[in-house]
């Protein structure tokens, strides 16, 4: 920006007008947009919401959300949740949970196979680490060939597993072994 002879302030190069002296137009206002900043932000938020909704419906794949609850009622469906075009299915379940104490160097079943499993958390709440085998108890003797998950002791942030491998919920047997013994807390829905 530069000043012209006789001007009282900075001048916009492209128009030659002094900044802030552009007739009836407000500085920063674009024709066709709301007059106040709050209205502009509201209109922009609505535009972005429409854009994100269309993106979700186009690219999110399945247009459904699955949840579980111990409501005691039968499973049900909620249409257009949380937005139009997406349905929520609530599966009635009581779930399952237990504490499993692992003896030192003894492999044991932590959770049996469950093809209806929707979610799973296994937390090492003990003072020693352990290894989970994603196999039945008879397959743990050939452990090198089976999927394994290491759970550190309870004092570590890596002391839990949420039951998912590569984005897929594990529905098979889960066995565990600890060299010094530990305790696992299990929750399944």
N, C-alpha and C positions, 0 to 999 in steps of 0.2 A: 504494500500500500504506500501511496505517496500523497503529498498535499499539493493542491493547485494554488496558484497565486490568489490570495484573498480568501482562501477557505479557512474555516475555523476548526477543522479536525481532519482525521484520516479520511481518505477517499478510496472507494472501491474502484480498482483499475478498469474492470470490464465495462462499467456503466458511466463512470465519472461522477456519480452521485456521492455525497458525503454519507458515511455509514450512519444509519438511523434516520436518514432524511429521504426515504423512498416513497413519498406520497402517503397514501392511506394504508399501505401494507405494513404489517407488523414484522419486525425483524425475526427471522427464523420461521415464519409462518409459510406454509406451502398451500397454494390454492386448493380448496376442496377438503382440507382437514379441519378438525374441530378448532375452535378459537382458544381454548385454555389447555395448558399442559396436562391437567388431570383428565380431561376428555380425550385428548390425544392418546395418553397412556392406556386408557380404558379401551379405546378403539383398536389400538395395537395389540393389547392382550387378547381381545376377542378374535382378531385376525390370526394371531399365533395359535390360539386354541383350535380354531377351525382347521388350520394347517396341520397341527399335530394330530387331531382326530382323523383327518383324511389319511395321513401317513400311517397311523395305527391300523386303520381299517384296511388299507391297501397292502402293507408290508408285514404286519404282525403275524401272518399265518392264520391260525385258528382264532376265531373271534369269540373266545370263551375264557372264562376264569373259573378255576376249580378251587373250592375251599372245603374244609371239613369242620364239623362242630359236634359236640356231644349233647345235642339238643334233645335226643330221645325220639325225635320225630323222624318221619321218613325223609329221604333225600328230596330236595326241591330245586327249582330253577327260578332265578330272578332275571327277568328280561331287561335289556338295555342298562346293564350295570357295568361299569360306572358311567358309560356313555352309550348313546344310541348305537345299536348294531353289535354290541358285545353283551353276551349273557353270562351270568354267574351261576354255577351249579354248586350247591351245598350238599355235601355227602354226610349223612348222619352216621357217626361212628363213636364208639366209646374209647377207641385207642387202646394202647397197651404200653406199660412201662414197668421197669424193674431195675434193681441194682444187682449186678453180677460180680461176685468176688472170684478173681482168678488166682488159683494156686500157682506157685512158681513152677515153670516149665511144663505145665499141663494144659494141652489144648482143650478147649470146650466150646460148645455152641452158645453164642450170645443171643442170637435171634434166628429162628427157623425161617425157611422160605415162606413168602406171603405174596402171591401174585396180585392181591388187591391193595398192596402197600402204596400209599400216596406220599408219605413223608417219613423221615427217620432222622433221629439225632442220637449219636453215641458219644458220650463224654467220659474221658478218663478222669475220674475224681480221686484217684489214688496217687501215691507218692512215687510210683515207678512207671516206666513206659511199657507199651505193649504193641503187638502187631495184630491187626485184623486180617483175616483171610476171607476173601469172597468166594467161599467154597463150602461144601458140606464137610463134616468132621472126618470122613474117610479120605477126603482129598487133601487134607492138611499135611499128610506125610510127604507129599510131593510138592511142598510149598513153593519151590522155585518156579514152578509152572503155573501158579495161581495168582490172581490179582491180590495185592497186599496194600494195606493202609497202615502207616505208622502213626501211633498216638503217643505224644510225649506225656510226661507226668503232669499232674494237675497245675503245677506252678508255671507251665509254659503256655503261650497263646496257641500252640498247635496241638492242643489236647482233645480235640473233638473232630467228628466227621458227620456231615449232614446227609449221608446216604446217597450221594449223587456221584457218578463217575462219568466224566465227559459229557455232562449235561443230561444224563439219563438216570432216572431213579433206579437204584438197585433193589430188586425184589427177591433175590435168592438168599441162601443161607449166609449167615455171618458167624464166623468162629474167631476166637482170639487166643493168644498165648502171651505170657509175660515171663521174662527170665527170673524176676524177683517177686512176682505177685503184685496185683493191683486191684482196684475196684472200678467197674464201669457202670455208668448210669445210662439206661436205654429208654427212649421214647419213640413210639411208632404209631402212625395213624394210617 
